[in-house]
Structures are given as C-alpha cells and as structure tokens.
Amino acid sequence: MTALLSVRDLHCSFETTRGTVHAVRGVSLDLAPGETLALVGESGCGKTTLARCILGLQKPDSGEIRLGGDNLVGLSRREARRYRPRMQCVFQDPFSSLNPRRRVEDLIREPLDVQGIGTPAERRRKTSELMERVGLRPDWGRRFPHEFSGGQRQRIGIARALSLRPSVLICDEPVSALDVSVQAQIINLLWELQRDMGLSYLFITHDLMLVENFADRVAMMYQGRIVEEGPAQEIWRNPQHAFTQSLIDAIPIPDPNVPMGSGRAAFSA
C-alpha cells in the first residue's frame, strides 16, 4: 500500500547553551492510510522534535517529508498553508494547549475561521457537530477550558484537530497526563474516529502497554534514531533490539509472584 505520510533520512538539530543537540538522526518511516503507527521511546529521544518537523513547526536540517507524494520540506509559509488542513495534532497537555481566555466553541471553530471555510453560520453548526462527535454537549460551548476535567479538555483538543477533516492526526502523548480510566476513554474515542473517518495516526508515547492493542505497527526510537520497527504483536513477542527488550522487561506485571524484569515473558505467554 502506498504511504500517505513518508519521512526519509530526516535530520534535525538545534543549539543549546551546551552545544549542538542532534535530536533526530536519519529517521525514515511510512504511515499508510487508515493505519496507526506508534512511535515509542524514552523521554528526550527525539519523538516530539520529529513530530514538530513533520508538522512544519520546526525546520529540519535535511531529509524529506512527503504527504501524499508532495515534499513539505523547504516550502514557504504561504505554500505550506494549503497542506495544514491535511495534518493536525493532539497535544500532550490538554490544559496548556487551550487558550484559557477563549470559550470552547471559539477554540474549536478557530481553524475554520483561519482557513475561511464556510459561512459563519456553517462554522457554528460544524462546531456543534464536532462537540457532539467527541462526546461533549454543544451547549457547553460557551464555557471556558478551566470549567472542564482533563479528559473533557482533551476531547476539546481532539475536536479542534478534527475541524478541518485531516487525513493524518499526530497524537503527541495525548493521554499521559490523564487518569488511567480516562486514558481508556480517549483511546476508545480515537479508535472510533479512525473507524468512522479513515484517519491515520502517528501515536507518540513512551508507554508500550498503552499501544499493545491500539497500534498496527510500532517504531522504537532511541537517541534520535529508529532502532526497530515492525507489526505491534511481533515487536511485543520477539523484540530484536536491546532497547526494546529493556523497555518490555521493565513493564510491571500485576502479579506479586512474578519477579521484576519479566515483562517480555508475560508478552510471550
């Protein structure tokens, strides 16, 4: 199947007070239509920097980022604008990613306003539909973000990301700040949206257990590089790279009779 999103030999570095940090080192990956690719790695390995490069929020040093065959690297802001509706992001923190001074209906409608899609009445109707679609009551649109729980705020972020009907949704640790029960609700919502809308997900996380049954494929990232990639169940049961093995072994097993470091054995059982 032809890749919807393709990254080839991407390099990205930035300067700090301690010198140059090479955050992304020759990363290549593909995302097919309707697929969920989990990008898994420890904090600081370059996952978010890679996502920012793909979204055009950070300029890579070299490499290619193709969306539907079109190379996005090197485009001017004006040229890149026409690709933005096709690729949106759900951020990690469901509170800081929302402007606390704006009402929820304004936050969700903003991408439609910026892109000039439809009449004002059509945008208001679309906003109400999006709120219902993610499990929020449309009459809550006049409220402010602080009046919602963490899970509800993340639903607001998802609705905003869906407003332009993207084909690719980049989810950067979208449930790490939520309670476990709420995490399951948001994952189920993302599953339903993918089924109904044909979305493709690049799902960034450090939690292997979270994507065990959610992802189609997994790419393991370590020190700015993809060190292992394959079908999710194959990665769980037969990890090849030492980093993948160590992450799986570190997974806590809810059984007092199972010793520490038995995560891989539990997956293989």
C-alpha positions as CSV (number, residue, x, y, z in Angstrom):
1,M,0.0,0.0,0.0
2,T,1.3,3.5,-0.9
3,A,2.3,5.6,2.1
4,L,0.2,8.6,2.9
5,L,2.9,10.1,5.0
6,S,6.6,9.3,4.2
7,V,9.7,10.5,6.1
8,R,13.1,9.9,4.6
9,D,16.5,10.3,6.2
10,L,15.4,13.2,8.3
11,H,18.0,15.1,10.4
12,C,17.2,17.8,12.9
13,S,19.5,19.6,15.4
14,F,19.3,22.7,17.5
15,E,21.7,24.8,19.5
16,T,21.7,25.0,23.3
17,T,24.0,26.6,25.9
18,R,25.9,23.3,26.0
19,G,26.3,23.0,22.3
20,T,24.5,21.3,19.4
21,V,21.9,18.7,20.1
22,H,21.3,16.2,17.3
23,A,17.7,15.3,18.2
24,V,16.7,13.4,15.0
25,R,19.3,11.4,13.2
26,G,18.4,10.0,9.8
27,V,14.9,8.9,10.7
28,S,12.8,7.2,8.0
29,L,9.2,5.9,8.4
30,D,6.0,5.4,6.5
31,L,2.3,5.8,7.5
32,A,-0.3,4.1,5.4
33,P,-3.9,5.3,5.0
34,G,-6.0,4.3,8.0
35,E,-3.0,2.9,9.9
36,T,-1.8,3.6,13.4
37,L,1.9,3.8,13.8
38,A,3.1,4.0,17.4
39,L,6.4,5.9,17.9
40,V,7.8,4.7,21.2
41,G,10.8,5.9,23.1
42,E,12.1,7.3,26.3
43,S,11.8,11.0,27.2
44,G,14.4,13.1,25.3
45,C,14.9,10.6,22.5
46,G,13.6,13.0,19.8
47,K,9.9,11.9,19.4
48,T,8.4,15.3,19.8
49,T,11.1,17.0,17.7
50,L,10.3,14.6,14.9
51,A,6.6,15.4,15.2
52,R,7.3,19.1,15.1
53,C,9.3,18.7,11.9
54,I,6.5,16.7,10.3
55,L,4.0,19.4,11.3
56,G,6.2,22.2,10.0
57,L,6.7,23.7,13.4
58,Q,10.5,23.1,13.3
59,K,12.7,23.2,10.3
60,P,14.8,20.0,9.7
61,D,18.4,20.2,8.6
62,S,17.9,17.7,5.8
63,G,15.7,14.9,4.5
64,E,12.2,14.6,3.0
65,I,8.7,14.7,4.5
66,R,6.1,13.7,1.9
67,L,2.4,14.0,2.3
68,G,0.6,12.2,-0.5
69,G,3.8,12.4,-2.6
70,D,4.4,16.1,-2.1
71,N,7.6,17.1,-0.3
72,L,6.9,19.5,2.5
73,V,10.5,20.4,3.4
74,G,11.6,23.8,2.2
75,L,8.1,25.2,1.5
76,S,7.4,28.8,2.3
77,R,4.8,29.6,5.0
78,R,2.3,30.5,2.2
79,E,2.9,27.3,0.3
80,A,2.7,25.1,3.4
81,R,-0.6,26.6,4.5
82,R,-2.6,24.6,1.9
83,Y,-1.2,21.3,3.5
84,R,-2.0,22.2,7.1
85,P,-5.7,21.0,7.0
86,R,-4.5,17.6,6.0
87,M,-2.3,17.1,9.0
88,Q,-3.3,18.1,12.6
89,C,-2.0,17.5,16.1
90,V,-3.4,16.5,19.5
91,F,-1.0,17.8,22.2
92,Q,0.1,16.2,25.4
93,D,-1.2,18.7,27.9
94,P,-5.0,19.2,27.5
95,F,-4.9,22.4,29.5
96,S,-1.9,24.4,28.3
97,S,-2.8,23.6,24.7
98,L,-6.0,25.6,25.1
99,N,-6.2,29.4,25.4
100,P,-7.8,29.9,28.9
101,R,-9.3,33.2,27.8
102,R,-11.3,31.9,24.9
103,R,-14.6,30.0,25.0
104,V,-14.6,26.4,23.9
105,E,-16.7,27.0,20.8
106,D,-14.3,29.7,19.7
107,L,-11.3,27.3,20.2
108,I,-12.9,24.6,18.1
109,R,-14.0,27.0,15.4
110,E,-10.7,28.8,15.1
111,P,-9.2,26.5,12.4
112,L,-12.3,27.0,10.3
113,D,-12.1,30.8,10.7
114,V,-8.4,30.9,9.8
115,Q,-8.9,28.8,6.7
116,G,-12.0,30.7,5.8
117,I,-14.1,27.6,5.4
118,G,-17.9,28.1,5.1
119,T,-20.1,30.9,6.3
120,P,-20.2,32.0,10.0
121,A,-23.5,30.0,10.4
122,E,-21.9,26.9,8.8
123,R,-18.9,27.2,11.1
124,R,-21.1,27.4,14.2
125,R,-23.1,24.4,13.1
126,K,-19.9,22.4,12.4
127,T,-18.5,23.3,15.8
128,S,-21.7,21.9,17.5
129,E,-21.4,18.7,15.4
130,L,-17.7,18.3,16.4
131,M,-18.5,18.7,20.1
132,E,-21.2,16.0,19.9
133,R,-18.9,13.8,17.9
134,V,-16.3,13.7,20.7
135,G,-18.8,13.3,23.5
136,L,-19.4,16.9,24.6
137,R,-22.7,18.7,24.8
138,P,-22.9,21.6,22.3
139,D,-24.4,23.9,24.9
140,W,-21.1,23.7,26.8
141,G,-19.5,25.7,24.0
142,R,-19.9,29.0,26.0
143,R,-17.8,27.6,28.8
144,F,-14.1,28.2,29.3
145,P,-11.4,25.4,29.4
146,H,-11.0,25.6,33.2
147,E,-14.6,24.5,33.7
148,F,-13.8,21.1,32.2
149,S,-12.0,18.0,33.5
150,G,-8.7,16.8,32.0
151,G,-10.4,14.2,29.8
152,Q,-13.0,16.7,28.6
153,R,-10.3,19.2,27.8
154,Q,-8.6,16.5,25.7
155,R,-11.9,15.9,23.9
156,I,-11.9,19.6,23.1
157,G,-8.4,19.4,21.7
158,I,-9.4,16.4,19.5
159,A,-12.5,18.2,18.2
160,R,-10.3,21.2,17.3
161,A,-7.9,18.9,15.5
162,L,-10.7,17.3,13.5
163,S,-12.3,20.6,12.4
164,L,-10.5,20.7,9.1
165,R,-11.1,16.9,8.4
166,P,-7.4,15.9,8.3
167,S,-6.2,12.6,6.9
168,V,-3.3,12.4,9.4
169,L,-3.5,13.0,13.1
170,I,-0.3,13.3,15.1
171,C,-1.0,12.4,18.8
172,D,1.9,13.5,21.0
173,E,1.5,11.7,24.3
174,P,-2.3,12.5,24.2
175,V,-3.2,10.6,27.4
176,S,-0.1,10.7,29.5
177,A,-1.5,13.5,31.7
178,L,-4.8,11.7,32.3
179,D,-6.0,9.1,34.8
180,V,-5.9,5.5,33.7
181,S,-9.7,5.2,33.4
182,V,-9.9,8.4,31.3
183,Q,-7.0,7.2,29.2
184,A,-9.1,4.2,28.1
185,Q,-12.0,6.5,27.2
186,I,-9.8,8.7,25.0
187,I,-8.2,5.7,23.3
188,N,-11.6,4.3,22.6
189,L,-12.7,7.6,21.1
190,L,-9.6,7.7,18.9
191,W,-10.4,4.2,17.7
192,E,-14.0,5.1,16.9
193,L,-12.9,8.2,15.0
194,Q,-10.4,6.2,13.0
195,R,-13.0,3.7,12.1
196,D,-15.6,6.3,11.1
197,M,-13.3,8.8,9.4
198,G,-10.5,6.7,8.0
199,L,-7.8,8.7,9.9
200,S,-4.2,7.7,10.0
201,Y,-2.4,8.1,13.4
202,L,1.2,8.8,14.3
203,F,0.8,8.0,18.0
204,I,3.8,9.1,20.1
205,T,4.2,7.6,23.5
206,H,6.7,6.1,26.0
207,D,4.1,3.5,27.2
208,L,4.4,0.2,25.4
209,M,1.4,-1.3,27.3
210,L,-0.8,1.6,26.1
211,V,-0.4,0.7,22.4
212,E,-0.2,-3.1,22.7
213,N,-3.7,-3.5,21.1
214,F,-4.1,0.0,19.7
215,A,-1.3,0.2,17.1
216,D,-0.9,-1.6,13.8
217,R,2.9,-1.1,13.8
218,V,5.5,0.1,16.2
219,A,8.7,2.1,15.6
220,M,11.1,2.2,18.5
221,M,13.2,5.4,18.8
222,Y,16.4,5.6,20.7
223,Q,18.8,8.6,20.8
224,G,17.3,10.2,17.7
225,R,17.2,7.0,15.6
226,I,14.6,4.4,14.7
227,V,16.2,1.2,16.0
228,E,13.4,-1.3,15.4
229,E,10.2,-1.3,13.5
230,G,7.5,-3.9,12.8
231,P,4.0,-5.2,13.4
232,A,2.9,-4.5,17.0
233,Q,2.4,-8.1,18.1
234,E,5.8,-9.1,16.6
235,I,7.6,-6.4,18.5
236,W,5.9,-7.5,21.7
237,R,6.7,-11.2,21.4
238,N,10.1,-11.1,19.6
239,P,11.9,-7.8,20.3
240,Q,15.3,-7.7,18.5
241,H,17.0,-4.5,19.8
242,A,18.3,-4.3,23.3
243,F,16.5,-1.1,24.0
244,T,13.1,-2.7,23.0
245,Q,13.9,-5.7,25.2
246,S,14.8,-3.5,28.2
247,L,11.5,-1.5,27.8
248,I,9.4,-4.6,27.7
249,D,11.2,-6.2,30.6
250,A,10.6,-3.0,32.7
251,I,6.8,-3.3,32.3
252,P,5.3,-4.0,35.7
253,I,3.2,-7.2,35.9
254,P,0.2,-7.1,38.3
255,D,1.1,-10.3,40.0
256,P,3.2,-10.4,43.2
257,N,4.5,-13.8,42.3
258,V,6.1,-12.6,39.0
259,P,9.6,-11.2,39.5
260,M,10.7,-7.8,38.2
261,G,12.1,-7.9,34.7
262,S,9.5,-10.5,33.5
263,G,7.6,-8.2,31.1
264,R,8.9,-10.0,28.0
265,A,7.9,-13.4,29.4
266,A,4.4,-12.1,30.1
267,F,4.0,-10.9,26.5
268,S,5.3,-14.2,25.1
269,A,2.9,-16.3,27.3
